Amino acid sequence: MIDIFLGPKQYLQREGLLNETPKYLQPFGKRPLILGDSLVLAIVRPLLEDQLRQAGFSPSFVLFGEECCLKEINRLIEAARTQNADFIVGTGGGKVLDTSRCVANRLNFPLITIPTSAATCSAASAAAVIYENGVRLETINGKGADLVLVDSGIIARAPSRLLSSGMGDALAKWYEGKPIFDRMTDPDQATAAAMTLSTQTREIIFKLGLEAKNDVDAKRNSPTVERIIETNLLSTGVIGGLGGSKFRIAVAHALLYGLTVMPQSHHHLHGEMVSWGILVQLCLEKNEEELKILVPLFAKLGIPITLKALGMTNLEDPLFWEGLKRTCVKGSSVHFMPFPVDEKKLAAAILEADERAKAWQ
């Protein structure tokens, strides 16, 4: 049986694309609800508002409330109804885009995503993570974007930390998917395609990732940066859709979601925590070959990979152990591994990953 959620229907990427926004939004309506946080709206509203109004649109710009939670989703549904909106435009990063997806899904509205960083694949994904007071509640599937507009010039001018985080999140698809795929006796075509695409994604990041980071640090949008943006956003989103929950997550994402009970985890990007989680998973697997590749790569990309850099130096903190308990709860993707994983094994792997990262530095 195959049960997958794919998105998007259309993906466009090039520098300066947002200067042509009206012609791409014409098929979807005239009254977009445009959602973003204060930083992102300061960037995109001056680009979008005048050209949309001159083209006959009546846009409503709404400030995002910081978290993809049920309360925020309900607030924005009501805002869309009050403004008589007829489609949703999400701008910015993962939590805003996830929230936009949920609002559009509930209202049965078209969804357009405009990512301003390549830190996650949310713009091209059909999944959304729901939180409550910073703690992950669930991941839901369903609404892929009808259109993704990627202005690569904007993304290339964002801090390289965001691009590096997206590369870590993209690599997780291979590192979390492969142990599961290797145990499948007869994988369906969608999962096999996810494995192939994730392998290609890994090779691209190994080959071009550091060069792309250096170009972004130099405020230069290059063909290499364009390729990594495409990899982080489109390829990774498609892999997640094709592979579904049985392929795209294992220890790294389970650990991230479990540790959302710790305030320290909220100071780091999704992909940064996932990157560290990959190293923990590799320690559980005793995978020396991949550890020798990834520890230096992540360090050179500027990803925090020591407990000190992550702000988690007190391993006696009850919240740390609560996070590990949540990570290992029945039904967690941590149990997708081909061996048992409990809190003690996980804690030992975390300490080992920290020692390896410190030794490399």
Secondary structure by P-SEA (a helix, b strand, c coil): ccccccccccccccccccccccccccccccccbbbbcaaaaaccccccaaaaaaaccbbbbbbbcccccaaaaaaaaaaaaaacccbbbbcccaaaaaaaaaaaaaacbbbbbbbcccccccccccbbbbbcccccccccccccccbbbbaaaaaaaccaaaaaaaaaaaaaaaaaaaaaaaacccccaaaaaaaaaaaaaaaaaaccaaaaaaaaaaccccaaaaaaaaaaccaaaaaaaaacccccccaaaaaaaaacccaaaaaccaaaaaaaaaaaaaaaaccaaaaaccaaaaaaaccccccccccccccccaaaaaaaaaaaccccccccccccccaaaaaaaaaaaaaaaaaac
